[in-house]
């Protein structure tokens, strides 16, 4: 039977499980907006679910024990804490689906949480990935209309700002279409004004 943990201790356990490797509070705050407070740390330590040590400048690093990973596996099947908000219910609904998939395919927790969480993918990285999927090879010209179609969830303003920032860094190059008379309305609408001229195309050279 799973050990009864406080809400803050369960939150800390999940955060460490997602992070996989040892993590400080600054690490967890950056990735998940979570910190491990002393009561949660003390409870997890007393239950032998984590170990912790102090590093430079008193920074505390936490890590799940083998027993902690076992408790983390149980967490996938538990109900969220009482009076939990919507985010908790969404997370634990996701956990239930994950648990079912693991059972169906014979996965262990180590098959799923196999490496340190790299954090969210930035808009800049998503632009590069979308370009790579659309371009035949590095340096090919790709229309901004097609690029936008690959990234429909990114707000126009955020995508434009990222494209202009990357162009300013010379990480990408935005170019006008030389055949602008023949451009479709979609291509015209997808353009970005830069230096007094509309840019319709993007190119990214070899890294």
C-alpha positions in Angstrom: 0.0 0.0 0.0 1.3 3.4 -0.9 2.7 5.6 1.8 0.3 8.6 2.6 2.2 11.7 1.6 1.3 15.4 2.0 0.3 17.3 -1.1 3.6 19.1 -1.2 5.5 15.9 -0.7 3.6 14.3 -3.6 4.3 17.3 -5.8 8.0 17.0 -4.9 8.0 13.3 -5.7 6.4 13.9 -9.1 8.8 16.7 -9.9 11.8 14.5 -9.1 10.4 11.7 -11.1 10.0 13.9 -14.1 13.4 15.4 -13.7 14.9 11.9 -13.4 18.4 13.0 -12.2 19.2 14.8 -9.0 17.7 18.3 -8.9 18.0 21.5 -6.9 15.1 23.8 -6.1 16.4 26.2 -8.8 16.3 23.3 -11.3 12.7 22.4 -10.3 11.6 26.0 -10.2 12.9 26.6 -13.7 11.2 23.5 -15.3 8.1 23.1 -13.2 7.6 26.1 -11.0 8.0 23.8 -8.0 10.2 24.0 -5.0 10.7 21.3 -2.3 10.1 22.9 1.1 11.5 21.5 4.4 8.3 19.6 5.5 8.1 17.8 2.2 11.8 17.1 2.2 11.6 15.8 5.8 8.7 13.5 5.1 10.2 12.1 1.9 13.5 11.5 3.7 11.9 9.8 6.7 10.1 7.4 4.3 13.4 6.8 2.5 11.9 8.0 -0.8 14.7 10.6 -1.5 18.2 11.4 -0.5 19.6 14.9 -0.4 22.9 16.7 0.0 24.1 20.3 0.2 26.3 21.7 -2.6 28.0 25.0 -3.1 26.5 28.0 -1.3 24.1 25.7 0.6 22.1 24.6 -2.5 20.3 21.4 -1.7 20.2 18.6 -4.3 17.5 16.0 -4.1 17.3 12.6 -5.8 14.8 9.7 -5.7 15.9 6.4 -4.1 14.9 3.0 -5.6 12.1 3.0 -3.1 11.1 6.5 -4.3 10.9 5.3 -7.8 8.6 2.5 -6.7 6.4 5.0 -4.9 6.5 7.1 -8.1 5.2 4.2 -10.1 2.3 3.9 -7.6 1.6 7.6 -8.1 0.5 6.9 -11.7 -2.6 5.0 -10.4 -3.6 7.2 -7.4 -6.3 9.9 -7.2 -5.0 13.5 -7.0 -4.9 15.1 -3.6 -8.1 16.2 -2.0 -9.3 19.7 -3.0 -6.7 19.7 -5.8 -7.1 22.1 -8.6 -7.8 21.4 -12.3 -4.1 21.1 -13.1 -3.7 18.2 -10.7 -6.7 16.4 -12.2 -5.4 16.8 -15.7 -2.0 15.5 -14.6 -3.4 12.5 -12.9 -5.7 11.8 -15.8 -2.6 11.8 -18.0 -0.9 9.5 -15.5 -3.7 7.0 -15.8 -3.4 6.8 -19.6 0.4 6.5 -19.2 0.0 3.7 -16.7 -2.4 1.8 -19.1 0.1 2.2 -22.0 2.9 0.9 -19.8 0.9 -2.2 -18.8 -0.2 -2.9 -22.4 3.4 -2.7 -23.7 5.2 -4.2 -20.7 7.1 -1.0 -20.0 8.9 -0.2 -16.8 9.2 3.3 -15.3 12.8 3.4 -16.4 11.6 2.9 -20.0 9.6 6.1 -19.8 11.7 8.3 -17.6 15.0 7.4 -19.2 16.9 10.7 -19.2 17.0 14.2 -17.7 14.1 16.4 -18.8 15.4 18.8 -21.4 12.6 21.3 -20.6 10.1 22.7 -23.0 11.0 23.1 -26.7 11.5 26.8 -27.5 9.8 28.5 -30.4 13.2 28.9 -32.0 13.8 25.2 -31.9 10.4 24.5 -33.3 11.1 26.9 -36.2 14.2 24.9 -37.0 12.4 21.6 -36.8 9.6 22.8 -39.0 12.0 24.2 -41.5 13.9 20.9 -41.5 10.7 19.0 -42.2 9.8 21.3 -45.1 13.2 21.9 -46.7 14.8 19.3 -49.0 18.2 20.2 -47.6 19.8 23.0 -45.6 19.8 26.3 -47.5 16.6 25.6 -49.4 14.0 28.4 -49.5 10.8 27.7 -47.7 7.7 29.9 -47.8 6.6 31.4 -44.5 3.1 30.4 -45.4 4.1 26.7 -45.2 6.1 27.3 -42.1 3.1 28.9 -40.4 1.0 25.9 -41.4 3.5 23.7 -39.5 3.2 25.8 -36.4 -0.5 26.6 -36.1 -0.5 26.7 -32.2 2.1 29.5 -32.0 0.5 33.0 -31.9 1.3 35.1 -34.9 3.0 37.8 -32.8 5.2 35.3 -30.9 6.3 33.5 -34.1 7.1 36.8 -35.9 9.1 38.0 -33.0 11.1 34.8 -32.9 11.7 34.9 -36.7 12.9 38.5 -36.5 15.2 37.7 -33.6 16.7 34.7 -35.4 17.2 36.8 -38.5 18.9 39.5 -36.5 21.2 36.9 -35.0 22.0 35.6 -38.6 20.7 32.2 -37.4 18.2 32.3 -40.3 17.7 34.5 -43.3 14.4 36.0 -44.3 14.0 36.9 -47.9 11.4 38.5 -50.2 9.9 36.4 -53.0 11.3 37.6 -56.3 8.0 36.6 -58.0 5.7 38.5 -55.7 3.3 39.4 -58.4 2.3 35.7 -58.6 2.0 35.2 -54.8 -1.1 33.8 -53.4 -3.2 35.7 -50.8 -2.0 33.2 -48.2 1.6 33.9 -49.0 1.1 37.6 -48.9 -0.7 37.3 -45.5 2.2 35.2 -44.1 4.8 37.8 -44.9 6.9 39.6 -42.3 7.8 43.3 -42.9 11.5 43.9 -42.5 13.6 46.9 -43.5 10.7 48.4 -45.4 10.1 45.2 -47.4 7.9 42.2 -47.0 9.7 38.9 -46.4 8.0 35.8 -47.7 10.7 33.1 -47.5 13.0 31.6 -44.9 16.3 29.8 -45.3 18.5 28.1 -42.7 22.0 27.0 -43.7 23.8 23.9 -42.4 24.6 24.0 -38.7 
